[in-house]
Amino acid sequence: MPDPGYLITAVATAVAVTWALRALPFAALAPLRSSPLVAYLNTAMPVGVMLILTVYTLRTFNPQMPDRAWPTALALAVTVALHLWRRNVLLSILGGTAVHVALASTLFAH
């Protein structure tokens, strides 16, 4: 059986490391809240995320494979329609993803 002092030191070290790892992000983010760079990223990143998701989705798009092309095309149309209708990035991304997953796993499943 290990020495009780060793066990107490090990548990105290684990507690200190866990607490520090949980507190560190909050301490690092506090000065960034008033940063002009963060304000810019807040406005520019939703469009960037949607662009990256679009390119990632369309990188394997092949019209000669209808069982894979239709879910992608329909999900892209739903994403664009939702975004034009509501101007909500989160709704557009989640809606398009849900449509793609539903179509690819049910109607167009292999």
For each residue, the residues with C-beta under 8 A, 3 or more apart:
1:
2: 6 7
3: 6 7
4: 7 8
5: 8 9
6: 2 3 9 10
7: 2 3 4 10 11
8: 4 5 11 12
9: 5 6 12 13
10: 6 7 13 14
11: 7 8 14 15
12: 8 9 15 16
13: 9 10 16 17
14: 10 11 17 18
15: 11 12 18 19
16: 12 13 19 20
17: 13 14 20 21
18: 14 15 21 22
19: 15 16 22 23
20: 16 17 23 24
21: 17 18 24
22: 18 19 25
23: 19 20 26 27
24: 20 21 27 28
25: 22 28 29
26: 23 29 30
27: 23 24 30
28: 24 25 31 32
29: 25 26 32 33
30: 26 27 33
31: 28 34 35
32: 28 29 35 38
33: 29 30 38
34: 31
35: 31 32 38 39
36: 39 40
37: 40 41
38: 32 33 35 41 42
39: 35 36 42 43
40: 36 37 43 44
41: 37 38 44 45
42: 38 39 45
43: 39 40 46
44: 40 41 47 48
45: 41 42 48 49
46: 43 49 50 89
47: 44 50 51 89
48: 44 45 51 52
49: 45 46 52 53 89 93
50: 46 47 53 54 79 83 89 92 93
51: 47 48 54 55
52: 48 49 55 56
53: 49 50 56 57 93
54: 50 51 57 58 76
55: 51 52 58 59
56: 52 53 59
57: 53 54 61 72 75 76 100
58: 54 55 61 72 76
59: 55 56
60: 68
61: 57 58 68 69 72 73
62: 65 68 69
63: 66 69
64: 69
65: 62 68 69
66: 63 69 70
67: 70 108 110
68: 60 61 62 65 71 72 104 108
69: 61 62 63 64 65 66 72 73
70: 66 67 73 74 103 108
71: 68 74 75 99 100 103 104 107 108
72: 57 58 61 68 69 75 76 100
73: 61 69 70 76 77
74: 70 71 77 78 99 100 103
75: 57 71 72 78 79 96 97 99 100 103
76: 54 57 58 72 73 79 80 96
77: 73 74 80 81
78: 74 75 81 82 95 96 99
79: 50 75 76 82 83 92 93 95 96 99
80: 76 77 83 84 92
81: 77 78 84 85
82: 78 79 85 86 88 91 92 95 96
83: 50 79 80 86 87 88 89 91 92
84: 80 81 87
85: 81 82
86: 82 83 91 92
87: 83 84
88: 82 83 91 92
89: 46 47 49 50 83 92 93
90: 93 94
91: 82 83 86 88 94 95
92: 50 79 80 82 83 86 88 89 95 96
93: 49 50 53 79 89 90 96 97
94: 90 91 97 98
95: 78 79 82 91 92 98 99
96: 75 76 78 79 82 92 93 99 100
97: 75 93 94 100 101
98: 94 95 101 102
99: 71 74 75 78 79 95 96 102 103
100: 57 71 72 74 75 96 97 103 104
101: 97 98 104 105
102: 98 99 105 106
103: 70 71 74 75 99 100 106 107 108
104: 68 71 100 101 108 109
105: 101 102 109
106: 102 103 109
107: 71 103
108: 67 68 70 71 103 104
109: 104 105 106
110: 67
